[in-house]
């Protein structure tokens, strides 16, 4: 007996089943709950501003001290961001577009500084040049610590550029330098703006780096005020000013980024441009990457090695090191797992059920990535003290802070992983009789698992080196690697701090490898 099957009806029914699953009330509810919790820091800032009153705001904010912090912050951004952009573009162009000797090696060395937390860079330079303080030291160390965030997107964009536009300009008689500024540089604008924004947000949030270089910023002032008066109004209002600076930086980046886009629309496939011959400049230009590698890697490594050697076996106090390592590992593992799980519903909705509600919820998840950790910690301190005192300085509050801090990082990785799993596989599994949950589990979840693990690893590494929020929220008796390191450096005991710096670097090395491999995958895409 012949059996007829309405394949179109089956496909439509399967699509409806999976659509309902994608936008299931439980998934939507979980994403909504996470989004509302993510709004707590912003709600805290608005609440403090609304309840303080204009008189209190004027007394505590419009002061010479705050004006000095604002001048320092603006000078830092004005100097670090353009210098980082110029240096990153120069290094990326030499490594990716020329016949620079040992280009592959330099590509690794330029991003290697990411393995050193920013405050470890500052620690190394403080020990190397004890009198090197102030704005100059802050600018130099910031560039050395954060330039890879700009180099990576610029280098990836250079690898993907189709050389047809450049060849057309050259055929019209344009000189190579003119072609670079008129054709290549405009196509790098998005990468430059994105990388500069990331560096700018780090500069606004950084604490340890600027304390060791004795350069006052809003983050250092907030933490100092918090340590002296806990949840006092001055720290809270300074936090509001810092949030306004972050939002202003986001708006400036959006305006400078513009709306122009560059994409190939002609026939055929894009190809990679052959390396430009540097000729007699091939060896002299090595000075630039060599100088950067020396300042960003050689100085910290040699300084750290010197303190490890001079400290001898006495500084390897395992009764302190092992508990710090264990507590760091537990916090990193718990924070990574919970952050990744919290990001799953939003990542799923972003890919499988896009819409207006999804965009609003995604914005709620993502904006916390633009807030300094000190603001998130300050908000949780105030909320727990005033509303839920039993939660003050508990592991639950600390891990919740980690979830908020690193939620955008997990969301980006998960969203990409889910997007790379074709929905057709889910439909095929459902058409074979599997329930929507089973179909999703045996297809998308398995395909997205490596990306989810990579996102969790990035979150764990971020937690390993997180300092400000941990200092403000950690329960009594908690001593992570970063906290032990900071305790010794605060006492100028650089030798005792060296083992903790070394362990944080070792734990951060996988992040560098992962970022470089991801950049290579972008090239092949």
C-alpha positions as CSV (number, residue, x, y, z in Angstrom):
1,X,0.0,0.0,0.0
2,X,1.4,3.3,-1.0
3,X,1.7,6.0,1.6
4,X,1.8,9.7,0.6
5,X,3.5,12.2,2.7
6,X,3.0,16.0,2.5
7,X,6.6,17.1,2.9
8,X,5.7,20.8,2.8
9,X,3.1,20.4,5.6
10,X,5.6,18.3,7.6
11,X,8.3,21.0,7.1
12,X,5.9,23.7,8.1
13,X,4.7,21.8,11.2
14,X,8.3,21.1,12.2
15,X,9.2,24.7,11.7
16,X,6.3,25.8,13.9
17,X,7.3,23.3,16.6
18,X,10.9,24.6,16.6
19,X,9.8,28.2,16.5
20,X,7.6,27.7,19.5
21,X,10.6,26.0,21.2
22,X,12.9,28.8,20.3
23,X,10.6,31.4,21.9
24,X,9.3,29.2,24.7
25,X,8.0,31.1,27.7
26,X,10.6,29.5,29.9
27,X,13.4,30.6,27.6
28,X,11.9,34.1,27.4
29,X,11.3,34.3,31.1
30,X,14.9,33.2,31.9
31,X,16.3,35.9,29.5
32,X,13.9,38.5,31.0
33,X,15.1,37.7,34.5
34,X,18.7,37.9,33.6
35,X,18.1,41.2,31.8
36,X,16.3,42.7,34.8
37,X,19.1,41.6,37.1
38,X,21.7,43.2,34.7
39,X,19.9,46.5,35.1
40,X,20.7,46.6,38.9
41,X,23.9,48.6,38.5
42,X,22.3,51.2,36.2
43,X,19.2,51.4,38.5
44,X,21.6,51.9,41.4
45,X,23.2,54.9,39.7
46,X,19.8,56.4,38.9
47,X,18.5,55.8,42.4
48,X,21.6,57.5,44.0
49,X,21.3,60.5,41.8
50,X,17.5,60.8,42.4
51,X,17.7,60.4,46.2
52,X,20.8,62.5,46.8
53,X,19.3,65.8,45.8
54,X,20.8,68.5,43.8
55,X,22.5,70.2,46.8
56,X,24.3,67.0,47.8
57,X,25.3,66.3,44.2
58,X,26.6,69.9,43.8
59,X,28.6,69.7,47.0
60,X,30.2,66.3,46.3
61,X,30.6,66.3,42.5
62,X,31.4,70.0,41.6
63,X,34.6,70.2,43.5
64,X,38.2,70.8,42.5
65,X,39.1,67.2,43.3
66,X,36.5,65.9,40.9
67,X,37.6,68.4,38.3
68,X,41.2,67.1,38.6
69,X,40.0,63.5,38.2
70,X,38.1,64.5,35.1
71,X,41.1,66.3,33.6
72,X,43.3,63.2,34.3
73,X,40.8,60.9,32.7
74,X,40.3,63.0,29.6
75,X,44.1,63.4,29.2
76,X,44.6,59.7,29.6
77,X,42.0,58.9,26.9
78,X,43.2,61.7,24.5
79,X,46.8,60.4,24.7
80,X,46.4,56.6,24.9
81,X,43.7,56.1,22.3
82,X,45.3,57.9,19.3
83,X,48.8,56.6,20.1
84,X,47.5,53.1,20.4
85,X,45.6,53.4,17.2
86,X,48.6,54.6,15.2
87,X,50.9,52.0,16.7
88,X,48.4,49.2,16.2
89,X,47.7,50.1,12.6
90,X,51.5,50.4,11.9
91,X,52.2,47.0,13.5
92,X,49.3,45.3,11.8
93,X,50.2,46.7,8.4
94,X,53.9,45.6,8.7
95,X,53.0,42.1,9.9
96,X,50.0,41.4,7.6
97,X,50.8,43.3,4.4
98,X,54.6,43.4,4.0
99,X,57.5,40.9,3.8
100,X,58.6,41.8,7.3
101,X,61.1,39.1,8.6
102,X,59.6,36.7,11.1
103,X,56.1,38.1,10.7
104,X,54.4,35.1,12.3
105,X,56.5,35.4,15.4
106,X,55.8,39.1,15.7
107,X,52.0,38.4,15.4
108,X,52.3,36.3,18.5
109,X,54.5,38.7,20.4
110,X,52.3,41.7,19.8
111,X,49.2,40.0,21.4
112,X,51.3,38.2,24.1
113,X,51.0,41.2,26.6
114,X,47.4,40.1,27.1
115,X,48.7,37.2,29.2
116,X,49.9,39.8,31.7
117,X,47.1,41.5,33.7
118,X,47.4,45.3,33.5
119,X,48.3,45.7,37.1
120,X,51.2,43.1,36.6
121,X,52.5,45.4,33.8
122,X,52.4,48.3,36.2
123,X,54.0,46.2,39.0
124,X,56.9,45.3,36.6
125,X,57.5,48.9,35.6
126,X,57.2,50.1,39.1
127,X,59.9,47.7,40.2
128,X,62.1,48.4,37.0
129,X,61.9,52.2,37.3
130,X,60.7,53.1,40.9
131,X,60.5,56.8,40.1
132,X,58.6,56.5,36.9
133,X,55.2,57.8,38.0
134,X,52.4,60.2,36.8
135,X,50.8,60.7,33.5
136,X,53.7,59.6,31.4
137,X,54.0,56.2,33.2
138,X,50.2,55.7,33.1
139,X,50.1,56.4,29.3
140,X,53.1,54.1,28.5
141,X,51.9,51.2,30.7
142,X,48.3,51.5,29.4
143,X,49.5,51.3,25.8
144,X,51.7,48.3,26.5
145,X,49.0,46.5,28.4
146,X,46.0,47.2,26.1
147,X,47.3,47.7,22.6
148,X,46.6,44.1,21.6
149,X,42.8,44.8,21.9
150,X,43.2,47.2,19.0
151,X,45.8,45.3,17.1
152,X,43.7,42.1,16.9
153,X,40.6,43.5,15.0
154,X,42.8,45.7,12.8
155,X,45.0,42.8,11.8
156,X,42.0,40.6,11.1
157,X,40.4,43.3,9.0
158,X,43.6,43.8,7.0
159,X,43.7,40.0,6.2
160,X,40.1,40.2,4.9
161,X,40.4,43.3,2.7
162,X,40.0,42.6,-1.0
163,X,43.0,44.3,-2.9
164,X,40.8,45.2,-5.9
165,X,40.2,48.7,-4.7
166,X,43.8,49.3,-3.9
167,X,44.9,48.0,-7.3
168,X,42.3,50.3,-9.0
169,X,43.7,53.3,-7.2
170,X,47.2,52.4,-8.1
171,X,46.3,52.0,-11.7
172,X,45.0,55.6,-11.6
173,X,48.5,56.8,-10.7
174,X,48.0,57.1,-6.9
175,X,51.2,56.7,-4.8
176,X,51.2,53.8,-2.2
177,X,51.0,56.2,0.7
178,X,48.0,58.0,-0.8
179,X,46.3,54.6,-1.5
180,X,46.8,53.7,2.1
181,X,45.1,56.8,3.5
182,X,42.3,57.0,0.8
183,X,41.5,53.3,0.4
184,X,42.9,51.1,3.2
185,X,42.5,53.3,6.2
186,X,38.8,54.1,5.7
187,X,38.1,50.3,5.5
188,X,39.8,49.9,8.9
189,X,37.6,52.5,10.6
190,X,35.2,50.0,12.2
191,X,38.0,47.9,13.6
192,X,39.9,50.9,14.9
193,X,36.8,52.3,16.6
194,X,35.8,49.0,18.2
195,X,39.3,48.4,19.5
196,X,39.7,51.9,20.8
197,X,36.3,51.7,22.5
198,X,37.4,48.5,24.3
199,X,40.7,50.2,25.4
200,X,38.8,53.3,26.5
201,X,36.4,51.3,28.7
202,X,39.3,49.4,30.2
203,X,41.0,52.7,31.0
204,X,37.9,54.0,32.8
205,X,37.6,50.8,34.8
206,X,41.3,50.1,35.7
207,X,42.4,50.4,39.3
208,X,45.6,48.6,40.0
209,X,47.6,49.9,37.1
210,X,47.0,53.5,38.0
211,X,47.5,53.1,41.7
212,X,51.0,51.7,41.1
213,X,51.8,54.5,38.7
214,X,50.4,57.0,41.2
215,X,48.0,58.5,38.8
216,X,44.5,59.4,40.1
217,X,41.4,58.4,38.1
218,X,37.8,58.0,39.0
219,X,38.2,54.3,39.6
220,X,41.1,54.8,42.1
221,X,39.2,57.6,43.8
222,X,36.0,55.4,44.1
223,X,37.9,52.5,45.6
224,X,39.8,54.7,48.0
225,X,36.6,56.4,49.1
226,X,34.9,53.1,49.5
227,X,37.6,51.6,51.6
228,X,37.5,54.7,53.9
229,X,33.7,55.1,54.1
230,X,32.3,52.0,52.5
231,X,29.0,52.8,50.8
232,X,29.3,56.6,51.4
233,X,27.5,59.0,49.2
234,X,30.7,60.4,47.7
235,X,31.8,57.1,46.3
236,X,28.3,56.5,44.9
237,X,28.1,59.8,43.2
238,X,31.6,59.5,41.8
239,X,30.3,56.2,40.4
240,X,27.5,58.1,38.7
241,X,30.1,60.4,37.0
242,X,32.1,57.4,35.9
243,X,29.0,55.8,34.3
244,X,28.3,59.1,32.5
245,X,31.9,59.0,31.1
246,X,31.3,55.4,29.9
247,X,28.1,56.4,28.2
248,X,29.8,59.4,26.7
249,X,32.6,57.2,25.3
250,X,30.0,54.8,23.8
251,X,28.2,57.7,22.1
252,X,31.4,59.2,20.8
253,X,32.4,55.9,19.3
254,X,29.0,55.5,17.7
255,X,29.2,59.0,16.1
256,X,32.8,58.5,14.8
257,X,32.1,55.1,13.5
258,X,29.6,56.5,11.0
259,X,27.3,54.5,8.7
260,X,29.5,53.8,5.7
261,X,30.3,50.2,5.0
262,X,32.7,48.6,2.6
263,X,31.8,45.3,1.0
264,X,32.7,43.5,-2.3
265,X,29.7,43.2,-4.6
266,X,31.3,42.1,-7.8
267,X,31.6,38.7,-9.3
268,X,34.2,36.2,-8.2
269,X,35.8,35.5,-4.8
270,X,37.9,38.0,-2.8
271,X,41.6,37.2,-2.6
272,X,44.4,38.2,-0.4
273,X,47.0,40.8,-1.5
274,X,50.6,39.6,-1.9
275,X,53.1,41.0,0.6
276,X,54.5,44.4,-0.2
277,X,58.3,44.3,-0.6
278,X,60.0,46.7,1.9
279,X,63.3,46.6,0.0
280,X,66.0,48.4,1.9
281,X,63.6,49.1,4.8
282,X,63.0,45.4,5.4
283,X,65.3,45.1,8.4
284,X,65.3,48.7,9.8
285,X,61.5,48.6,10.3
286,X,62.0,45.6,12.7
287,X,62.8,48.3,15.3
288,X,59.1,49.0,15.8
289,X,57.9,45.5,16.7
290,X,61.2,44.8,18.5
291,X,60.8,47.9,20.7
292,X,57.2,47.1,21.5
293,X,58.0,43.5,22.4
294,X,60.9,44.6,24.6
295,X,58.9,47.2,26.5
296,X,55.7,45.1,26.9
297,X,57.3,41.6,27.4
298,X,61.0,41.8,28.1
299,X,60.7,44.3,30.9
300,X,57.9,42.5,32.8
301,X,59.5,39.0,32.3
302,X,63.0,40.1,33.3
303,X,61.6,42.1,36.3
304,X,59.5,39.2,37.4
305,X,62.4,36.8,37.0
306,X,64.7,39.1,39.0
307,X,62.2,39.2,41.9
308,X,61.7,35.4,41.7
309,X,65.5,34.9,41.8
310,X,66.2,37.3,44.6
311,X,63.3,36.0,46.7
312,X,64.5,32.5,46.5
313,X,62.6,29.6,47.9
314,X,61.3,31.6,50.9
315,X,58.7,33.5,48.7
316,X,57.1,30.2,47.6
317,X,55.0,29.9,50.7
318,X,52.7,27.1,49.7
319,X,50.6,27.6,52.8
320,X,49.5,30.9,51.2
321,X,49.9,30.1,47.5
322,X,47.9,26.8,47.4
323,X,44.8,28.2,49.2
324,X,44.9,31.3,46.9
325,X,45.2,29.1,43.9
326,X,42.4,26.9,45.1
327,X,40.1,29.7,45.9
328,X,40.8,31.4,42.6
329,X,40.1,28.1,40.7
330,X,36.8,27.6,42.6
331,X,35.6,31.1,42.0
332,X,36.7,31.0,38.3
333,X,35.0,27.7,37.7
334,X,31.8,28.6,39.5
335,X,31.6,32.0,37.9
336,X,32.3,30.7,34.4
337,X,29.7,28.0,34.6
338,X,27.0,30.2,36.0
339,X,27.8,33.1,33.6
340,X,27.6,30.8,30.6
341,X,24.4,29.3,31.8
342,X,22.9,32.7,32.4
343,X,23.8,33.8,28.9
344,X,22.3,30.7,27.1
345,X,18.6,31.9,27.0
346,X,19.6,35.3,25.6
347,X,22.0,33.8,23.1
348,X,19.3,31.4,22.0
349,X,16.7,34.1,21.5
350,X,19.2,36.2,19.6
351,X,19.7,33.5,17.0
352,X,16.5,31.5,16.9
353,X,13.8,34.1,17.7
354,X,15.0,37.6,16.8
355,X,12.7,40.5,17.2
356,X,12.0,43.8,18.9
357,X,11.8,42.2,22.4
358,X,14.9,40.2,21.8
359,X,16.9,43.4,20.9
360,X,15.8,45.2,24.0
361,X,16.7,42.2,26.2
362,X,20.0,41.8,24.5
363,X,20.8,45.5,25.1
364,X,20.1,44.9,28.8
365,X,22.5,41.9,28.8
366,X,25.3,43.7,26.9
367,X,25.4,47.2,28.5
368,X,27.0,45.9,31.7
369,X,30.1,45.2,29.6
370,X,30.5,49.0,29.3
371,X,30.4,49.5,33.1
372,X,33.5,49.3,35.2
373,X,33.7,46.5,37.7
374,X,33.9,49.0,40.5
375,X,30.4,50.3,39.7
376,X,28.9,46.9,39.7
377,X,30.6,46.1,43.0
378,X,29.6,49.4,44.5
379,X,26.0,48.8,43.5
380,X,25.9,45.4,45.0
381,X,27.5,46.7,48.2
382,X,24.9,49.4,48.6
383,X,22.0,47.0,47.8
384,X,23.1,44.2,50.1
385,X,23.8,46.6,53.0
386,X,20.5,48.5,52.7
387,X,18.2,45.7,51.5
388,X,19.7,42.3,52.0
389,X,22.4,42.6,54.7
390,X,22.9,38.8,55.2
391,X,24.2,38.7,51.6
392,X,26.8,41.4,52.2
393,X,30.4,40.0,51.6
394,X,29.2,36.5,50.8
395,X,30.4,34.2,48.0
396,X,26.9,34.4,46.4
397,X,27.2,38.2,46.0
398,X,30.8,37.9,44.7
399,X,29.9,35.3,42.1
400,X,26.8,37.3,41.1
401,X,29.1,40.2,40.5
402,X,31.2,38.1,38.3
403,X,28.2,37.0,36.3
404,X,27.2,40.6,35.7
405,X,30.8,41.7,34.8
406,X,31.4,38.9,32.3
407,X,27.9,38.2,30.9
408,X,28.6,40.1,27.6
409,X,31.8,38.1,27.1
410,X,29.9,34.8,27.4
411,X,27.0,36.1,25.3
412,X,29.1,37.0,22.3
413,X,30.8,33.5,22.2
414,X,27.5,31.6,22.7
415,X,25.6,33.6,20.1
416,X,28.3,32.9,17.5
417,X,28.4,29.2,18.4
418,X,24.6,28.8,18.2
419,X,24.5,30.8,14.9
420,X,27.0,28.3,13.3
421,X,24.6,25.4,14.1
422,X,22.1,25.2,11.1
423,X,18.5,25.2,12.2
424,X,17.9,22.7,9.4
425,X,19.5,20.0,11.5
426,X,17.0,20.6,14.3
427,X,14.2,20.3,11.8
428,X,15.6,17.1,10.3
429,X,15.9,15.6,13.8
430,X,12.3,16.7,14.6
431,X,11.0,15.2,11.4
432,X,12.5,11.9,12.5
433,X,10.2,11.9,15.5
434,X,12.4,13.5,18.2
435,X,10.8,16.0,20.5
436,X,12.0,19.6,20.1
437,X,14.2,19.4,23.3
438,X,15.8,16.1,22.1
439,X,16.3,17.5,18.6
440,X,18.0,20.6,20.0
441,X,20.1,18.6,22.4
442,X,21.4,16.1,19.7
443,X,22.2,18.8,17.1
444,X,22.6,22.5,18.2
445,X,23.8,21.9,21.7
446,X,26.5,19.4,20.6
447,X,27.7,21.6,17.8
448,X,27.7,24.7,20.0
449,X,29.4,23.0,22.9
450,X,33.0,23.8,21.9
451,X,32.1,27.5,21.5
452,X,30.4,27.5,24.9
453,X,33.4,26.0,26.5
454,X,35.6,28.6,24.9
455,X,33.3,31.3,26.2
456,X,33.4,29.8,29.7
457,X,37.2,29.7,29.5
458,X,37.4,33.4,28.6
459,X,35.1,34.2,31.6
460,X,37.2,32.0,33.9
461,X,40.4,33.7,32.9
462,X,38.8,37.1,33.4
463,X,37.7,36.1,36.9
464,X,41.2,34.8,37.6
465,X,42.7,38.3,37.1
466,X,39.8,40.4,38.4
467,X,40.8,42.7,41.2
468,X,38.6,45.7,41.9
469,X,35.2,43.9,42.4
470,X,36.9,41.1,44.4
471,X,38.6,43.5,46.8
472,X,35.2,45.2,47.5
473,X,33.0,42.1,47.7
474,X,35.1,39.1,48.8
475,X,34.1,37.5,52.1
476,X,36.5,37.7,55.1
477,X,39.1,35.0,54.7
478,X,39.0,35.0,50.9
479,X,42.4,35.5,49.3
480,X,42.6,35.0,45.5
481,X,45.8,35.2,43.5
482,X,45.0,38.7,42.5
483,X,44.2,39.7,46.1
484,X,47.4,38.2,47.5
485,X,49.4,39.9,44.7
486,X,47.8,43.2,45.5
487,X,48.4,42.8,49.2
488,X,52.1,42.3,48.8
489,X,52.5,45.1,46.2
490,X,50.7,47.5,48.5
491,X,53.4,46.8,51.1
492,X,56.1,47.2,48.4
493,X,57.1,43.6,48.9
494,X,57.6,42.9,45.2
495,X,59.5,39.6,45.8
496,X,56.7,38.0,47.7
497,X,54.2,39.2,45.1
498,X,56.2,37.6,42.2
499,X,54.8,34.0,42.5
500,X,51.2,35.2,42.4
501,X,52.0,37.3,39.3
502,X,53.6,34.2,37.7
503,X,50.6,32.0,38.4
504,X,48.2,34.6,36.9
505,X,50.3,34.8,33.8
506,X,50.4,31.0,33.4
507,X,46.7,30.9,33.8
508,X,46.2,33.7,31.2
509,X,48.4,32.1,28.5
510,X,45.5,30.0,27.1
511,X,43.5,33.3,26.5
512,X,46.3,34.5,24.2
513,X,46.4,31.3,22.3
514,X,42.6,31.2,22.0
515,X,42.4,34.8,20.7
516,X,45.1,34.2,18.1
517,X,43.4,31.0,16.9
518,X,40.1,32.8,16.7
519,X,41.8,35.5,14.6
520,X,43.2,32.9,12.3
521,X,39.7,31.4,11.9
522,X,38.4,34.8,10.9
523,X,41.0,34.9,8.2
524,X,39.9,31.6,6.8
525,X,36.2,32.4,7.0
